[in-house]
Amino acid sequence: MKVVIEDGCIGCGACESFCSDVFKVEDVCVVNDANIAGNEDCVKDAADACPVSVITVSE
């Protein structure tokens, strides 16, 4: 699975609240690629919860 944060992240923290092992919000969201495996479901939930739809998930 590949996760990309597109331009436009507002740093709201929704992704981190759904999947803190993968997403960390500093000024904007940062993805910890090493932790994606095993957390695919919460990654998808976080992408769905993003209020500005900037998290792209591909297989």
Number of C-alpha atoms within 10 A of each C-alpha: 10 12 20 15 16 12 10 11 19 14 16 16 20 20 27 20 15 19 21 19 17 23 24 19 18 10 11 15 23 17 20 13 14 8 13 19 12 8 13 18 12 19 26 18 14 23 22 17 15 18 14 14 14 17 23 14 15 8 6
